[in-house]
């Protein structure tokens, strides 16, 4: 993997990871607020699960890209 491709991969994954983590943070906030007010909180749980799974997949992809790059060195 060239340095430019690696940089682009890391930049894209970083952006996507930031979005996924932001979703976890935001839905956690919504959940916390709703738990104190009403019963709508369970609607947020699938969003939290999905965002966390996306974040884990992105981290795994970054690790794999870095491992491939390290093998070439």
C-alpha angles and dihedrals in degrees: 000000000000121000091248093052091046091050091049091048092049092045092051093045091047091054092046092046090051090053092049093048090046089055091052091050094047096045090046088055091048090048093050092049094046095047087063094047113029148342099272093099097097089065089069097053097081089052090053092048093049094047092049091050091050090050092051091049091051092051090049090050092050091049091050092049091050092047091052090049092049091053090059093054 
